[in-house]
Every structure is written in C-alpha cells, then in structure tokens.
Amino acid sequence: MVRIKDLLLGSAAGLAMIGAAQAADLPAGKAVPIEYVRVCTAYGAGFFTIPGTDTCIRLSGRARFEAGYFGSDSRTIPGGGDISGFIGLLRVNMDARTQTGYGTLRAFLRLDAGSRTGNNRIVSGTGNRSAASFPGLGQDQLGRVQNLIAVDKAFVQFAGMTAGRASSFFDFYAHDYEIIAASLGSNVPSTNLLAYTHTFGTGFSTTLSMEDPNFRKNPLYSDAVNATGLVPGQAGLNNVFTTAPTPIILGTNAAGNATAVAFIDAVQRSRLPDFVGSLRYDAPWGSVQLSAAVKDINTGGFIAGSAVSSLLPAPVGPSGPVAPEAAAALLAARGIEAGAQTSYGWAVQGGLKVNLPWIAPGDGLYLQGAYGEGANMYTGINRFTGSYISNGNVYAGNPFNQFLPDAVVDPLSGRLQRATSFTVVASYLHYWSPEWRSAFYGSYGEIGFGKRVRYNTGLANALVGAGPTVAPPSPLTNPLGYVLSPALRDSGQIVAGASLIWSPVKDLDIGIEGQYTRTAVASGRVADSDKGVFVAGVPTRTVSSEEVYQARFRVQRDF
C-alpha cells in the first residue's frame, strides 16, 4: 500500500511540474475590469451613472390606493346607484441627463397604470373620451370598472427646447395641493408639444409653445345631436362621433317658417396647433406666471345629402333637397363661405405662489385666475363636470346638466358664437407639524353663451319642426318650457374642500379629503329632471342650483 501511495504522489507532482512549465510559455492573461455603478452628484440625490456611458439616470416611482364616496340622488338610472369607488395606481419615472457643450441633455419618461372602480368621478368619463383609459365591458362593469395605461410623460429637453409629451406651459397651480384634484382651473398634465424656453435676468423665463389642439377642444354645441331621422342618411346620436349634424336655417317664408335648412358638420377637426406663451419669475419667496393661449374653433362643410327644404307641411318652397351650391350662396350672403368656418378662441391666466415659512416650514399659498372666449379647457370651467362633452351631469340623478361647449353655431345666422368663461382659485397648504399637514382650497367659475344664441337655438326648433330633446324648447310654441330649459343656460360653479394628511415616515402619505360642489344657473330657474315630471311640456318642479359632497381616502408611497 505504501508503494502504491508513493507512486500516485510522484505522478501527481510530475504532472504539476509539466503543467507549470507549459503555462510559463503562454502569454500572461489580464482580468476583465469590472465597472461598478457610480453615484452621480451633478443633478441631485438619487442619480447614478449608467455603466459604460457618461449619462446619469434616476429611477423613481409611486404606489397609490384610494377609496372614495360620492353623493347620488338616484339609484334608478343606469349607473346611478354607485356611491363608492376604489383606485389602485402605479407610476414609474426615469430621468436621464447628460452634460454637453450646449448644457444638459435630458430625457424624462413617466408611465402610469392603474385600475379604477365605481362611478361619479371615481371612474373617469373624461379618461375614456380622451383615450387615456379604457372601460370594462361586462354587465356589472360597464361604466364602473376602468383600467389605464398612460404615457404621461415622454419628452426631451436640450438647449432651451422641450419636445414630446409634457405638461402644458399654460398651466400653473394644476391642483398641486389636492387629492381629488377637481377644483376649477386648467390642468392638462399630458399633451404633445414643442416649446422653447429662454431664461434671462435672475429667475425670469419666457416660453413659446406649440401644443396639440386635440387635448383642448371641448365640443361645439349641436342641437341636432339627439335627433334621429332629422337628417337624411344620419342616425343622430350614433353619428355624433363622426359628424354631429347641426342645422342652419337658410331661408324662411312670410310666416317665418323655414323654407330651406342645411346641416353642417360640427365636429372640430385638427387643423392648427394651439399657441401658448408664458412669462414666469421664480424666487426664494415664490413664483409668478402670466400665460396666454390662442386656439382655432372650426366647423366642417355641408353634410352630403342633408340640405333639405319644405320641412313643414305647408307649401313653403320647392320640394326636394337644396343643392349645396344654393345653400352655399344663401350663406355667402351672410358672409359665411361653404358652411365651413373658423373662429379663434383665446385665454389669459395669471398665477401667484407665495412660500410662507414664517407660518410653518413648507407652508404655501396659490392664487390663480383665468378668463377666455371659446377656450373652456384653458380656463378650466369644466374641470369638475367633465371634459370633451358639450354638457354633462354634475352627479348621478342631478336635477339638470351643466352646458360647457366652446362655441355654438347660431342656427339663424350660421355664425360661430364663442362661449365666455372665467375661473378663480385659492389654495393654502399648512403644516401643523413635520408629520401632519392640511390643504384648504376654494374655486369659483362662470360660463356664459349670450341670450341671442340661446333664443335663436330655441326658435329654430319651431321653424324646423320637431327638434331634439337636448335643445331648448321653442320660445314660440312652448315659452314656459323654453324659460325653464337648462340648455345653454349661463351657470356658475363652486368647488371647495379640505384635507388632512399624515406622513409618519418620509415619502409616505396617509390622508383624507372632503369636497363640496355647488352648480347654479346665473338667473332664473330650470326644470328638475330628477324629482319633477313634465305635463304638456311644462315641468312640475324647478330648481336654481344643485350640490353634492364627496370624500376620498389615500395611501401613497413615493420612492
């Protein structure tokens, strides 16, 4: 055994010597260097250098849960019984920056995804209409369950240029202190734009931005939207998304009856970008901004085959369709060419933010006001009731709808009449202690359409004959019904609320917010469509205002 052991040990030693000798003849190899992730301090906390590049990146995100209550006056209408809702939201941010000879090159990405359930401002009709979310289609889910995957931000900044999907440069306060984020005022956090910002002096900057118009178009009022069979080849409401036929009376007889009516396409097309300009000043005490916007409002031409005559049984003119050329000639006499026309809406806004550390560290106050014509998405008058609709219910089972179109096509003159609106908002954030804070906010806004266009729209129903339900009743055939109709009524709205938020550790918020909303017509009364009934076209119950309460609880973690 000893001999065998010695033999094995000797063989192993010999092999080791041979291997060492051969290895000595090979070139010496170098270990591949390992590049570790390095902290990047040039742009603040959280940035690190992407290995192999000179680009710094910061990854961050958010997880959120919300549960809410929203008042309802009816459990009989579809979707009207929902008073509770839930939200689960995730957010992922990526911020990449590289230093160049022209300054910092930045790319910022933000992806939001979530699930919302319930009704009445928990699930967002605005989100569906703007393609920012998609609804569940089940029997118990339609109108109650909504999912979203939204490219909230995706922009490049370089040498003063911002290009991509970003927040509008018109906006200022944008609900910074709120949970529900429904006070009146402009807030379009995601739009496509190309902008240039120039900084000068100490704290001053000015921006000129060309922005996507599709996120700021509130539909034109069309009193033929709900009319089925009124327009040859059209199906009324089913076609509102493609044509929204709107009548224009081209001629009347001695008795005042319509002899010829043409229908134009009231869907606004994407023709020109919105142009936004702002002047801003930032200082240690706070910020101030003045901004303005100009946008186009347009209608299409005549809907093929829709111009008709002799709508009334009396022999008031030649039978059969009115040729588009004849309709165009009648409109041209009023200075309107071919039915299609363009007007220009505009809005101005001023905002002030004041830091109030002498009350408590972190305290701040926002004041903001906006006024516009044909630019309701810029003034934010429709922020609570809803966007991308010409009229909407304030809550389920409400007595009357609030009307919010950017403009109305006057059926007698054929001209576009812009709506006017304004909003004001104040919001104050106070820290009771480093862990506890509250926000208090209040806003008010008004929208008006002018008595002439409302009267003409109602009058057109009598001239044309049977009209759609959304239009005001005729002041000739149903004067009381006309006076009490909510259609195109000037209105005002108050949205106010308060919150209490606890942050036991950094970047964790646990809070609740309550909100009160009141909507009222500017003068007179309107029919109560919830609790009243109509007898011979006259309502048995009227109101001048409506109000609703809501509350929302939130748990949110940012990192």
C-alpha positions in Angstrom: 0.0 0.0 0.0 2.9 2.3 0.8 4.4 1.7 -2.6 1.1 2.5 -4.4 0.7 5.7 -2.4 4.2 6.9 -3.2 3.7 6.1 -6.9 0.5 8.2 -7.0 2.0 11.1 -5.2 5.0 11.1 -7.5 2.9 11.0 -10.6 0.8 14.0 -9.4 3.9 16.0 -8.7 5.3 15.3 -12.1 2.2 16.3 -13.9 2.0 19.5 -11.9 5.6 20.4 -12.9 4.9 19.7 -16.6 1.7 21.9 -16.4 3.6 24.7 -14.7 6.3 24.6 -17.4 3.8 24.8 -20.2 2.0 27.6 -18.5 5.2 29.6 -18.3 5.4 29.6 -22.1 1.8 31.2 -22.5 1.2 34.9 -22.6 0.0 36.3 -19.3 -3.8 37.0 -19.3 -5.4 40.1 -17.8 -8.6 40.0 -15.8 -11.6 41.8 -17.3 -12.2 45.0 -15.3 -15.5 45.3 -13.6 -17.2 48.7 -13.9 -19.2 49.4 -10.8 -22.3 51.7 -10.7 -21.1 55.1 -9.6 -23.1 57.7 -7.8 -23.8 60.9 -9.9 -23.9 64.0 -7.7 -24.2 66.6 -10.6 -28.0 66.5 -10.6 -29.1 65.9 -7.1 -29.8 62.9 -4.9 -30.7 59.5 -6.4 -28.8 59.8 -9.7 -26.2 57.2 -10.7 -24.1 56.8 -13.8 -25.1 54.2 -16.4 -22.1 51.9 -16.7 -20.2 52.5 -19.9 -21.7 55.9 -20.5 -21.4 59.5 -19.2 -25.2 59.6 -18.7 -26.7 59.9 -15.2 -30.1 58.4 -14.5 -32.6 58.4 -11.7 -35.3 55.8 -11.3 -38.3 56.6 -9.1 -42.0 55.6 -8.8 -45.2 55.7 -6.9 -47.8 53.3 -5.5 -51.2 54.6 -4.5 -54.5 53.3 -3.1 -57.7 55.4 -2.9 -61.2 54.8 -1.7 -63.9 57.3 -2.2 -67.5 58.3 -1.6 -69.6 60.4 -4.0 -73.2 61.5 -3.4 -76.0 60.4 -5.7 -79.7 61.4 -5.9 -80.8 58.4 -7.8 -80.5 54.7 -7.8 -82.9 54.1 -10.7 -80.9 55.4 -13.7 -78.1 53.2 -15.2 -75.0 53.6 -13.1 -76.9 55.8 -10.7 -76.5 53.7 -7.6 -72.8 53.8 -7.3 -71.6 55.9 -4.4 -68.3 54.2 -3.6 -65.2 53.6 -5.6 -61.6 52.4 -5.5 -58.3 53.3 -7.2 -55.1 51.4 -7.5 -52.3 53.2 -9.3 -48.6 52.6 -10.1 -46.2 55.1 -11.6 -42.6 54.6 -12.9 -40.3 57.5 -13.7 -37.0 57.6 -15.5 -34.9 60.8 -15.7 -31.7 60.6 -17.8 -29.3 63.5 -18.1 -26.0 64.1 -19.9 -23.8 67.2 -19.8 -22.9 68.6 -23.2 -21.3 71.7 -24.6 -24.8 73.1 -25.0 -25.9 72.4 -21.5 -27.8 69.5 -20.0 -29.4 67.0 -22.4 -32.4 65.5 -20.6 -34.9 62.8 -21.3 -37.8 62.1 -18.9 -40.3 59.2 -19.1 -43.3 58.6 -16.9 -45.7 55.6 -17.2 -48.9 55.5 -15.3 -51.1 52.4 -14.9 -54.0 51.7 -12.7 -57.5 50.3 -12.1 -60.4 52.5 -11.0 -63.9 51.3 -10.0 -67.1 53.0 -9.0 -68.9 55.8 -10.7 -69.3 59.6 -10.4 -65.8 61.0 -10.8 -64.1 57.8 -9.5 -64.2 56.2 -12.9 -63.4 59.0 -15.3 -65.6 59.6 -18.3 -63.1 62.2 -19.4 -60.4 59.5 -19.4 -62.5 57.3 -21.8 -63.3 60.2 -24.1 -59.6 61.3 -24.3 -58.3 57.8 -24.9 -56.4 58.0 -21.6 -58.2 54.9 -20.3 -60.5 52.0 -21.3 -63.7 50.7 -19.7 -64.7 47.3 -18.6 -67.5 45.9 -20.8 -69.2 43.4 -18.5 -72.8 43.8 -17.4 -71.7 44.9 -13.9 -68.5 46.6 -15.1 -69.6 48.9 -17.9 -69.3 52.4 -16.5 -67.9 51.1 -13.2 -64.6 49.5 -14.0 -61.8 51.3 -15.8 -58.2 50.5 -16.5 -55.5 52.8 -17.7 -52.0 52.6 -19.2 -51.0 56.1 -20.0 -47.8 57.6 -21.4 -48.0 60.5 -19.0 -44.6 62.0 -19.9 -42.0 61.4 -22.6 -40.0 64.5 -23.5 -36.6 65.7 -24.4 -35.0 68.9 -23.2 -32.0 70.4 -24.8 -30.7 74.0 -25.2 -34.0 75.5 -24.1 -36.1 73.2 -26.2 -38.8 70.9 -24.8 -40.2 68.3 -27.3 -42.5 65.4 -26.6 -45.4 64.6 -24.2 -45.3 67.0 -21.2 -47.4 69.3 -19.1 -48.9 72.3 -20.9 -46.9 75.5 -20.4 -50.1 77.4 -19.9 -50.8 75.7 -16.5 -49.6 77.0 -13.2 -51.3 75.8 -10.0 -52.6 72.5 -11.6 -54.0 71.1 -8.3 -50.6 70.8 -6.6 -52.1 70.6 -3.1 -55.2 68.4 -3.7 -56.1 64.8 -3.6 -59.2 64.7 -5.7 -57.8 67.5 -8.0 -61.2 68.8 -9.1 -61.1 72.5 -8.2 -61.8 74.8 -11.2 -58.7 75.7 -13.2 -56.6 74.5 -16.1 -54.7 71.2 -15.6 -53.6 69.3 -18.7 -50.7 67.2 -17.3 -50.1 65.3 -20.6 -50.1 66.9 -24.0 -47.8 66.7 -27.1 -45.8 69.9 -27.6 -42.8 71.6 -29.0 -41.6 74.6 -26.9 -38.6 76.9 -26.4 -37.8 78.5 -23.1 -35.4 81.4 -22.7 -34.1 82.4 -19.3 -32.8 85.9 -18.6 -32.0 88.1 -15.6 -32.3 86.4 -12.3 -35.2 84.0 -12.1 -37.0 85.2 -15.3 -38.0 82.9 -18.1 -40.3 83.1 -21.1 -41.7 80.2 -23.1 -43.3 79.9 -26.5 -45.1 76.5 -27.0 -46.8 74.9 -29.9 -49.2 72.3 -28.4 -51.5 69.5 -29.6 -55.0 71.0 -30.1 -56.9 67.7 -29.5 -56.4 67.9 -25.7 -58.0 71.4 -25.5 -61.1 71.0 -27.8 -64.4 70.9 -25.9 -67.1 70.0 -28.4 -69.3 72.6 -30.1 -73.0 72.6 -29.2 -75.1 70.8 -31.7 -78.8 70.9 -31.3 -79.2 68.0 -33.8 -77.1 65.6 -31.9 -80.0 63.7 -30.5 -82.3 64.0 -33.5 -82.9 60.6 -35.1 -84.0 60.7 -38.7 -83.9 64.5 -38.9 -81.0 64.4 -41.3 -81.2 62.1 -44.3 -78.6 59.4 -44.1 -77.7 60.2 -40.5 -78.6 58.4 -37.2 -78.4 61.3 -34.8 -76.6 60.3 -31.6 -75.0 57.2 -33.2 -73.1 59.5 -35.5 -72.2 62.3 -33.1 -68.6 61.0 -33.0 -68.2 61.4 -36.8 -70.4 64.3 -38.0 -72.6 65.8 -35.2 -75.0 67.4 -37.8 -76.0 70.9 -36.9 -78.9 72.7 -38.7 -78.7 76.2 -40.2 -81.9 77.8 -41.5 -81.1 79.2 -44.9 -84.5 80.8 -45.7 -88.0 81.5 -44.3 -91.3 82.5 -45.8 -93.5 85.4 -44.9 -94.9 83.4 -41.9 -91.5 82.9 -40.6 -91.4 79.2 -41.4 -88.2 77.6 -42.7 -88.1 77.1 -46.4 -84.6 75.6 -46.5 -82.4 74.0 -43.9 -78.8 72.7 -44.3 -76.8 70.6 -41.9 -73.1 71.3 -41.4 -70.6 69.1 -39.7 -69.9 70.4 -36.2 -67.1 68.0 -35.3 -63.9 70.1 -34.9 -61.0 68.8 -37.0 -57.3 69.1 -36.1 -56.1 71.9 -38.3 -53.8 74.2 -36.3 -51.8 73.7 -33.2 -52.6 75.7 -30.1 -50.1 78.5 -29.4 -49.2 79.1 -25.8 -46.9 81.8 -24.4 -45.9 82.4 -20.8 -43.7 84.7 -18.7 -42.5 83.4 -15.4 -40.5 84.6 -12.4 -39.1 82.3 -9.7 -37.5 83.5 -6.5 -36.9 82.1 -3.0 -40.2 83.7 -1.8 -42.3 82.0 -4.5 -43.3 82.3 -8.2 -45.5 84.3 -10.5 -46.6 83.5 -14.0 -48.6 85.1 -16.8 -49.7 82.9 -19.7 -51.9 83.2 -22.8 -53.2 80.8 -25.4 -54.8 81.0 -28.9 -56.7 78.1 -30.5 -58.8 77.6 -33.5 -62.5 76.6 -33.4 -63.8 75.2 -36.7 -66.8 73.5 -38.4 -66.9 71.4 -41.5 -68.9 72.0 -44.6 -72.3 70.7 -45.5 -73.1 67.1 -44.8 -73.7 65.4 -48.2 -77.4 64.9 -48.9 -78.5 66.7 -45.7 -79.7 70.0 -47.1 -83.4 69.8 -47.3 -86.4 72.1 -47.9 -90.1 72.0 -47.1 -89.7 70.6 -43.7 -93.1 71.9 -42.7 -96.3 70.6 -44.2 -97.2 74.0 -45.6 -96.2 74.5 -49.2 -93.4 76.9 -48.4 -91.0 76.2 -51.2 -89.8 73.8 -53.8 -89.7 70.2 -52.8 -86.6 68.0 -52.6 -83.1 68.7 -51.4 -81.5 72.1 -51.6 -78.4 71.9 -53.8 -75.2 72.5 -51.8 -74.4 75.3 -54.3 -77.7 77.1 -53.4 -77.1 76.6 -49.7 -73.6 78.0 -50.0 -75.0 81.0 -51.9 -77.5 81.7 -49.2 -74.8 81.5 -46.5 -72.4 83.6 -48.6 -75.0 86.4 -48.5 -74.3 86.5 -44.7 -70.6 86.5 -45.2 -70.2 82.7 -44.5 -68.5 80.6 -47.1 -69.4 77.0 -47.8 -70.6 76.2 -44.3 -67.1 75.6 -43.1 -65.8 78.4 -40.9 -63.1 79.1 -38.4 -63.1 81.3 -35.3 -60.3 81.8 -32.8 -60.6 81.2 -29.1 -58.2 82.6 -26.6 -57.5 82.6 -22.9 -55.2 84.5 -20.4 -54.2 83.4 -16.9 -52.3 84.9 -14.0 -50.9 82.9 -11.1 -49.1 83.6 -7.9 -47.4 81.2 -5.4 -46.1 82.5 -2.1 -44.0 80.4 0.2 -44.9 81.0 3.9 -42.1 79.5 6.0 -42.7 82.2 8.7 -46.1 80.5 9.4 -44.6 77.0 9.3 -41.8 75.3 7.2 -43.4 74.1 4.0 -46.5 76.3 4.0 -47.5 77.8 0.7 -50.4 79.8 -0.9 -51.5 79.7 -4.5 -53.8 82.3 -6.2 -54.8 82.0 -9.8 -57.4 83.4 -12.2 -58.2 82.8 -15.9 -60.5 84.3 -18.5 -61.2 83.1 -22.0 -63.5 83.0 -25.0 -64.0 79.7 -26.8 -61.3 78.2 -24.6 -63.0 76.4 -21.7 -60.3 73.8 -21.3 -57.9 76.6 -20.7 -59.9 78.4 -18.1 -60.8 75.1 -16.5 -64.5 75.8 -16.0 -65.3 72.2 -17.0 -62.7 70.7 -14.7 -65.3 69.2 -12.3 -68.2 68.4 -14.5 -66.2 66.8 -17.3 -64.2 67.4 -20.5 -64.7 66.6 -24.1 -68.5 66.9 -23.8 -70.8 69.8 -24.6 -73.0 69.2 -21.5 -72.6 66.8 -18.5 -74.3 65.7 -15.4 -72.7 67.0 -12.2 -73.6 63.8 -10.4 -75.9 60.8 -10.8 -79.5 61.8 -10.5 -78.8 65.5 -10.6 -81.7 67.9 -11.5 -80.0 69.5 -14.6 -76.9 69.3 -16.7 -74.3 72.0 -16.9 -73.6 73.1 -20.5 -69.9 73.6 -21.4 -69.4 73.9 -25.2 -66.6 76.1 -26.5 -68.9 77.6 -29.0 -72.4 77.4 -30.5 -73.4 77.5 -34.2 -76.2 80.0 -34.3 -78.9 78.3 -36.4 -80.3 81.5 -37.8 -77.1 83.4 -38.6 -75.0 80.4 -39.2 -72.1 82.0 -37.4 -70.0 80.6 -34.6 -70.6 82.2 -31.2 -67.9 81.7 -28.7 -68.7 80.9 -25.0 -67.1 83.1 -22.4 -65.8 81.7 -19.1 -63.6 82.6 -16.1 -62.3 80.8 -13.0 -60.5 81.8 -9.8 -58.9 79.5 -7.3 -57.1 79.9 -4.0 -55.3 77.0 -2.3 -53.3 77.0 1.0 -51.1 74.3 2.4 -50.3 74.3 6.1 -48.0 72.1 8.2 -49.4 71.5 11.7 -46.1 69.6 12.4 -43.5 67.9 10.2 -45.7 64.9 10.1 -49.2 66.5 9.7 -50.4 68.9 7.0 -53.7 70.2 5.6 -54.7 71.8 2.4 -57.7 74.3 2.1 -58.9 75.3 -1.3 -61.8 77.1 -2.9 -62.6 77.9 -6.5 -65.4 79.6 -8.5 -66.2 79.9 -12.2 -68.8 81.0 -14.6 -69.7 80.2 -18.2 -72.0 82.2 -20.5 -73.4 81.9 -24.0 -75.3 85.0 -24.7 -79.1 85.4 -24.8 -79.3 85.8 -28.5 -77.7 82.4 -29.5 -79.8 80.6 -26.9 -83.0 82.3 -28.1 -82.2 81.6 -31.8 -81.4 77.9 -31.0 -84.8 77.6 -29.3 -86.5 79.5 -32.1 -85.0 77.2 -34.7 -87.0 74.3 -33.2 -90.2 76.0 -34.1 -89.0 76.9 -37.5 -87.7 73.5 -38.4 -90.4 71.5 -36.6 -89.7 68.6 -34.3 -86.4 69.2 -32.6 -84.1 67.1 -30.4 -84.6 66.9 -26.7 -81.2 68.5 -25.9 -82.2 71.8 -27.5 -84.2 74.5 -25.6 -87.9 74.2 -26.3 -89.3 76.8 -28.7 -90.0 80.3 -27.2 -93.0 80.4 -29.6 -94.6 77.1 -29.1 -93.6 76.4 -25.5 -92.5 79.6 -23.9 -92.5 78.3 -20.3 -90.6 75.2 -21.3 -88.1 77.4 -23.0 -87.5 79.6 -20.0 -87.1 76.6 -17.7 -84.8 74.6 -20.1 -81.2 74.1 -18.8 -79.9 74.1 -22.4 -77.2 76.8 -23.0 -78.0 78.4 -19.7 -75.3 80.6 -18.1 -74.1 78.9 -15.0 -71.7 79.2 -12.1 -69.9 76.6 -10.0 -68.2 76.5 -6.6 -65.8 73.7 -5.7 -64.2 73.8 -2.3 -62.5 71.3 0.0 -60.0 70.5 2.7 -57.7 67.6 3.6 -55.7 66.2 6.4 -52.5 64.1 5.6 -50.2 62.2 7.9 -46.6 61.4 6.9 -45.2 59.1 9.6 -42.1 58.5 7.6 -40.5 60.2 4.6 -42.4 59.8 1.3 -45.4 58.1 2.8 -48.8 59.9 2.8 -51.9 58.7 4.5 -54.7 61.2 4.2 -58.4 62.1 3.6 -60.0 64.9 1.7 -63.6 66.2 1.7 -65.1 68.3 -1.1 -68.3 70.4 -1.7 -69.6 71.4 -5.1 -72.5 73.6 -6.0 -73.7 74.4 -9.5 -76.3 77.1 -10.2 -77.8 78.8 -13.1 -76.9 82.5 -13.3 -80.5 83.7 -13.2 -84.0 82.2 -13.0 -84.8 78.5 -12.5 -84.7 75.3 -14.5 -86.7 72.1 -14.7 -85.8 69.4 -12.1 -85.4 66.3 -14.3 -84.8 64.1 -11.3 -87.8 64.6 -9.0 -90.2 66.5 -11.3 -92.4 65.4 -14.1 -93.4 67.1 -17.3 -97.1 67.8 -18.1 -97.7 69.1 -21.6 -94.1 70.0 -21.9 -94.1 72.1 -18.6 -92.2 70.8 -15.6 -93.9 70.4 -12.3 -90.8 71.1 -10.2 -88.0 73.6 -10.7 -84.6 74.4 -9.1 -82.0 77.0 -9.4 -79.0 75.0 -8.1 -77.7 71.6 -7.2 -75.0 70.4 -4.8 -73.0 67.3 -3.9 -70.4 66.1 -1.4 -67.6 63.7 -1.8 -64.7 62.3 0.2 -61.6 60.3 -0.7 -59.0 58.4 1.4 -55.5 57.9 0.1 -52.4 55.9 0.9 -49.4 56.8 -1.2 -45.7 55.8 -1.2 -43.2 57.6 -3.4 -39.6 56.5 -3.9 
